[in-house]
Amino acid sequence: MEPASLLVSVVALYPICIQGYRTFTSIRDFQSTSSALFWKLKTQELRFTTWGDAHSFKDAEVTEDYPTVAPAQFQKYSKRVLELVHGVLVAMQEVMHDVDKLVDRYGLEVLDPISVDQSAAGKASQKSIRLRARWAIRDRKAFEALIDDLRDFNDALDATLTPMVLQLVDFSVRSQLTASAGRVEDLQTIRAMDNQSGLLRNMASFKSLNLTLQEQRPTILTQNANREIELSEVRVINWDDFSTAALWHTTWKNSSSVLVEWKYYNPDLTSNSRANFQLTADRVRMLVQLLTSEYKPREFEVLDCIGYIHDGHRSRFGIVYRLYDWTQVNSPGRLEIFGSKVWFTLSEVIRENPKMPVLGHRLQLALTLLKSMIQLHATGWYHKGYDSEKVVFFLRNMSSGGQESSPTQSASSIGVDIRRPKLIGFDYSRPIQRSEFSEFTDQFLLNHSEKHTHPDYLALSGEESDAKSNPGYRAEYDMYSLGCVLLEIGLWRPLSVLWKPEYKTDLAAWKDRLCRKFVPDLGGRCGERYQLVVHSLLTQIDAATSPGTAPLSNFELLQLMEEIHT
């Protein structure tokens, strides 16, 4: 068979196999009665669909009578690869569509044969599961053999991917699997499945803790009192309204450099405000317990949290992060030598270092931030308030004399390596639950971050917004903010220099200006793929609601970024 014919056949087989997986995962009471089998099967389904994303098969058009493929795709695959893929998909289709084998060998049974679509009999064999029948698992051990066979098929298909893409597939499958589990029991099952790298186990454990804290609040949170740090144990070195450099004095009188992020609350003592105070306090304690967890996914790129402070006089909570391990500052004196400033935000780095860093380092920074956001969402949290002030870098190693080491190409002129970001600004983050509405947001902070905030969300946050009808925060709002930050990285210009006062009353025009005027400039600076990634992040909501369009998946975004980075 010629390569063109092979590819057409592969494109036609791919959605048929997808439908087979959907038939199996929709088995009645599958998830509740056979949780371990369900999540093992779900893993193989995600491996298969992500493999398809890696090869862009879903972009090929398949009509009822015949599949059509864009001409460029014919040149993408060798005949050997196409023959391998074709053989695997044919075998997979035969397994999924042979009713006799599914019943006799794999332990399934037909519950409702009357529901079989007899009108399809002339187009396909009655042995096809494409005929709509309801299934049940009769023999769990036999059904596990089916999952093993599907795993073998996926292993064979993975041979068509490069090591770099395989790493992205693994990352994406872990993220999707964790994101799709909405119960602690499911996450415990997923956690037990990881007997190799431990990465999936950590993600599942972290989300499980998140759900447990939400479901059992405030019972669990009352056990978190040991995370509160007395205000008297912190000495301020550098101060502003929203972040503070400080020294934390432990009971043994040792000192550690810390960063404190403040979260303000309404000091009014009305019953409504007391409820809001309790909600804020619970969220701070929950966030601290998550950020101090040993199961934090490594791709989070967050600082080590050591506790929180309650400053009742100023009506605020402070989330305390340890700086020592990142700055390698060995004494308070050395911290003060450098003007009490050992970290710089991305916004500051861009302003203070107008010479554009090398492309590879900017791409590495963008890829790291994208992975971090995907992991955050997968484990059940929105960031909120994401902008270039929430991405920070720390001074590189200092010599014993308190001087910086000589600059390298990877470092900016102010002595930081932009390939090693850390995220802060979780003070307004919240769990992904429909019942969770954001508490009152300080107007100053809202104004400060509006350049990076989706216009739709700012409209929902108006004073007259009805909480009952408000759909609340969405993952796409975070991704929009990330797109704004990636735009700044690509152009190496802060959004503040692109902003005009008139956009304050017309944020939709601001978004349109970013997409139409500045995103196209990324093509010449970072490449066409980077431009596509940023445009997709800024327009995810538009693509999801426009007929005939679909936003790029997280895997597709990662793959585009990795391709240009390497």
N, C-alpha and C positions, 0 to 999 in steps of 0.2 A: 504494500500500500504506500502511495506517495505521501510525503510529509503533509501536503495540504489536506489530503483526505484524512490522514491520521488526526490532524488537529481538529478538523470539523467533527470527527467522531468523538474525540475527547471532550470537546465543548458540549456536545449533545449528551454525553454520559454523565458529566459532572452534576447537573441539577437533578438527574434521576437518582444519583447516589445521595445527594442532599435530602431528597424526599424520603429515601429509605431510612436515613437517620431520624428524621422527624417522626416517621411512623413508629420506630422503636421507642423514642423518648416520650411519645404520647400514650404509651401503654397504660391502661387504666390502673390507678393507684400505685404506679411504679415507684415514684419517689418516696411515698410514705411506707410502702411495705418492703421495698428492697433498696434502701438508700445507698448502700455500698455499690451495688451493681449499677444503679442509676448514675452515680457520679463517675464511675469508671467509664460507662458508655458516653456520658457527656464529655469527658476528657477526649475521647477518640473523635467525637463529633467536632469539637473545637479544633483539634489538630487538623482534621480534614478541611474544614471551612477556611482555616487560616492558611493552610497550604494552598488552597485555591486563590486566596487573596494574594499570596506571594507570587503566583503565576498569572494574576490578573484575569483568570478565567471568568470571573463574574461580570467583567466588562464586555464580554462577547455577547452579541445579540443572538437569541435563539427564538425562532418563530415556531408556530405550531407544526409546520411542515418541514422546515429545514433550518439549520443553524448557519449564521453568517459570522465571519470573523474579520476584524480590521486587518488590512493587508500587512501592517507592520508586525503583527503577531506571527505571521508565517515565518518571518526571518529570525524569530527570537529563540526557537527551539530546534535542536538537532534531531535528525531522524531517530537516532538511538534513544534519546530521551523520550520522544513521542511514542516510540514503540513500547518502552517500559511503562509509561503512564497509561497508554491505551490498554495494555495487557492487565495491569492492576485494576483499572476501572471496570473492565469487562468482567473480571473475576469477582469484584465487589458487587457489581450489579447482579450477577448470577446468584451469589449468596443471599442478597437481600430480597430477591424476587422469586426465589424458588420456595413456594409455600410448603411443598412436601418436606423439603430439607429443614425449613424453619420449624416444622412440627415434629418431625421424627428425630432430627439430629440436635437442634438447638433449643428444644424444650418449650416452644410456644404453642398456644392453642387459639383457635378462632372463637371469639365469644359470640359474635353476631353475624353469621354468614349471610343473613337476609339483607344486610346493609351493603353487600357487594354490589358495585355498580355494573349491572348487567349490560348497560348500553355500551360499555367499553369492550365487551367480549369480542367484537369483531376487529378491534384494533390491537389487542394484546392478549397474551395467554391468560387463562383464568388462574394460573399459578403466580401471577404478579401481585405484589403487595400494593401496587399502584391502584388496584381495585379496592375501594374503600371498605375495609373490614376492621372491626375492633379486635384487639389482641390482648392476651394475658400471658403471664409467665407461669408455665406449669412446673418446670424443673429449673431451679436457679443454677444448679451446677452446670447443666447443659447450656443454659443461656450464657454463662460466663465463658464457655468455649467460643461462642459467637463473638464476644467482646475481644477475646484473644486473637481471633482471626482478623477482626477489624484493626487491631493494634498492629498485626503483621503487615497488613495492607498499608497502613500509614507509615510504618518503618520503611517500606519499599519506596513509597512516594517521597519520603524525606531525603532519599538518596539523590533526588534531582535538585536539591537546594544546596547553596554554598554554606560553609560553616557560619558565616556572618548572619545569613538569613535564618539559619536554624536557631541561632541564639535569640533572634527577634521573635521567631515562632514560639519558642519556649516561654519567653517573657510575656508575650501576648496571651498565650493559652493560660498561664498562671493568673494573669490579671482578669481575663474574662471568666475563668472558673470561679475565682473568689468573688467577683462582682455579682455573679448569677446566684450565689448562695445567700439566701435571706434569713436562714435560721441557724442558731448556734449548733443544733444537732447536725445540720448539713456540713457546717464548717468543721466540726469534729471529725466527720467522716472523711472530708477532703484532707484534713491534716494527717490522718492516719495513712493516707495513700502515698505520702511523700516519704520514701525510704532511701533517698539518694542525696540530693543537694541540700535539702532543708529549706529552700527558698519558698516553695509552696506552703510548707508547714508554717513558716513564719508569717506569711501573709494571712493564712487562714486563722492562725492563733490571734493575730492582731485584730482582725475583723471580729472574731469571736468575742474578744475582750470588749471591743466597741459596742457590740450588740448587748452583751451582758450588762455593761454600764448603763445603757439606755433603758433596758427592761427592768432593772432592779434599782434604779435611782429612786430615793437617795440612800437606800440601805448600804449599797456597796461603797458609795462616796463617803459615808461617815467613817469608813475604815481607812480613809485616805488622809486622816488628820496629820499623820507624820510627814506629809509632803509640804505642810505649811511652814514657812520660814518666818521667824520673828523679824519684824521691821528693824529692830535694834541691832540685828546681826548683819545688816547691810550698810555699808558706807558708800555714799554717792561720790563718784569721781567726775563724771560728765553727765549733763542733764539736758533733756528736752521733754516736750509734752508727751511724747509717745514711746520713746526708748531711752534707756539710761545705762551708762557704763557704771559698774559698781564693784566693790569688793565685798565678798561674803565672808564673814568671820564665823567659823564653826565653833563648837563648844570647846575644841582643843586650841582655839586661838590661831589656827592656821588660816591663811587667806587664799582665796581663789578669785580670779577675775570672772565676772559674770556680766551677762547682758539681761536687762529686765525690760520686758514689753508690758505696757500698761493697757488695761481694759477698764474704761470708766463706766459707772452706772449712775442712775438718777438718785440723788440723795434724799429726795422727797419721801416722807414716811407714810404716804397714803397706802391703803391696802393694795391698790394696783401696783404701786412702785415696790412694795415689799415683795410681791409675787415676782416682779421682774428682777429684783435683787437676788431672790433665791434661784431663779432660773440662771442668771449670770454666774452666781457662785457655783452652782452645779456644773455648768458648762466648763468653767475654769478648772474645777477639780477633775472632771472627766478628761479634759484635754491634757492636763498634767499627768494623769495616770496613764494615758495612751502614750504620751511623749517620753515617759520614763520607762516604758515597757521594753523588755529585752527582745521582744518580737518585732520591733520596728523594721519594716523592710529596708534593705540597704539602699534601695534606689530613692528613698524619701529625701535624702540629703538635708536632714534637719540637724540642728544642734542638740547636744545632750541636755535635756531638761532635768533640773534637780529639785524643782518644787515651785511654790507660788508664795506671794506676799499679799496680805490684805492691808491696804493703807486707808483706814476708815476716815481719816481727817481729810483726805482728798477724794474720797468716794471712788476708789479704784482698786483693782486687783493687778498684781504684777506677776507675769510668768517669767521664771528665772532660768536662764540658760548658762551653762558653764562654757567659758571661753578658753580655759587654760590649755586644753589638749590641742586646740586649733592654732593658737597664737604662739605656743611654746614660750610664753613669757614666764620667767622664773621668779620674778619678784614684783611687788607693787611699784617699786621705784622705776623699774624698766617700763612699766605701763605708762607712768607719768612722763618719762623722758619723751615719749612719742605723742605728747599732747593729749594724753588720755584717749587716744583714738587708735584702736587696733583693728577695726573693721570698717569697710566702706561698702555702701550700697552700689548696685549696678548703675543707678542714676548718677551717683557721685563719680564713679569710675569713668563713665562716658564723658561727663562734663570736664573732669580734671585731666583726661587723657584723650584729647580730640583726635590724635593720630590713630587711625583705624588699626586694630590688631590684625594679625594674619588671619586669613579666612578659616583655616583649619581649627583654630582655637575658638573662634566665634561659633563655628558649627558644632564643636564639642559641647560648648556651653548650652546651645539651643537644644541639642539632643538630650542632655542631662536634665534640663528643665521639663522637657516633654515627657520623659520617662517618669519623673517625679510626680507630675500631675496625674498621669494615668494610674500610678500606684495609689495615690491619695484617693482617687475616686473609687478604685477597685475595693479598697478596704473600708468604704462607707463614709467618707468625709468630703465635704466641699471646703475649699480654702476660704473663699470670699476675700475681697479687698486685695487681690493679687495685682502687683504692679512692680516696677523696677526698683522701688524702695524696699521690697520684701525679699530681694535677692541680694545676698551679702557675700563679701569676700574678706579674707583675713590676711594680715601682713605675713609675708614669708618668714622663714627662719631668720632669727637675728643672731649676730655674733655675740660673744661674751662681753664685748664692749658696748652692746646696745645699739649697734649699727646694723642696717639691713645688709643682706648679702647682695652681691652685684646683680643688676637686672638681667633677666634672660628674655628671649623672644616670647616666652609664654606669659610673661608678667607685664603688667601695665607700669607706667612711669611712677605710680605711687606705691609700687611694691606688692601687688597682689597677682595671683594667677587666676585668670578668668575661667580656666577649665575646672576650677574647684569651688563651685558655688555652694552656699548653704541657704536654706529657706527659713524665713521668719514670718511674722505677721499672721499667726494662727489665732490671734485674739478675737477675731470675729468669725472664725470658722465654725462649722456646725455639722452634726451628723445628717446623713442622707435619709431623712424620714419625712413623709408628707405631713406628719403632725408637728414637726419641728419648724416653728417660725422664728425668724431672726428677731432678737430684741432690738430696741431702739438704737439706731446707729448715730453716733456723734456727728453733727452736721459738718464739723471741720474735717473729719476723716472722710466723709462722703465727698466733700468738695475736692479734697486732696487727691482722691483716686478716681474721680469721674472720667478722666481722660482714658482710663483703662477699663471702664465698666460699661457693659452692654447697655445701650439706651433703653431697651425694653425693661431691664431690671430697675434702672433708676426711675422709670415711669411708674413701676409697681411699688416703689418705695416712697411714693409721695405721701404727704400727710393725710390725704383723704382716701388712701387705699384701704379697702375692706379686707381684713385678714382672712375672713371666711371664704371670700371669692378669689383671694390672691393665690395663684398657683405656686408661689414661692420661688426659691432659688433653684436653678437648673445647672447641670454639669456644663452645658454649652456656654453659660455665662463665665465660668472659670476658664474654659477653653478660649473664649474671646479675649479675656484678659491676658492669657498666655500668648495669644497671637499678637497682641499689642506689644508685649515685651520682646517677642521674637522680631517684630518689626524694628524696634529700637536697636536690637543687637545687629540686625542685618544692615541697617542704614548707619549705625553707630551715631545716632542722634536721639536725644530724649524727646518724648512726645511734647514736652512743654514748649519746645521751640517751633513746633508745627501748629500748636494750638492758637486759636483766635478767640477773642472775648465773645463774639457773636454765637459761638457754638454752645455757650452755656445755656442758651434757651432753645437750641436746636441740635441736640446730640445725634439725631439721625443723620443730619448733614455732616457732622464730624466723622461718623462712621463711614459715610459714603465717600468723604474726601480721602480718608485713609486707604480705602479699597481702590479708588479710581486714580488717585494721584501718586500716592507713595508706595503702595505695594508693587506696582509695575517697575519702580526703580530698583527693586531687589534683584530683578533678573540679571542686570549688569554687574551688580555687586556680589551676589551670592549664588547666582545660577537660577535657572528656570524652575528646578524642583523646589528650592527653598521658597521661591515666590509662590509656588502652588501650595505649599504647606501653610504659609502664613495666610494666604487668601482663604484656604479652607477653614482655618481656625476662626477667622473673622466672620465667616458667612455660614457656619454650621446650622444655625437656626433657619436662615433663609433657604438653604439647600434642602433641609428636612421638610419644609412646608411648601416648596415649589414643585409643581407637577413635572415629572420626567427627570428630576435631579435627585441626587443622594449625596450626603457629605462623605468625605473619605473616612474610612474606619481608622481606629487608633493604630492598628497594625500597618495600614497603608501609609499613615503619617510617619510612623517610625521607619518604615522601609525606605521612603523617600529621603528622610534625614540621614539614614545610615549610608545610603548609596552616595550621596554627595559628600558625606564626611570621609568616606574611604576612597 
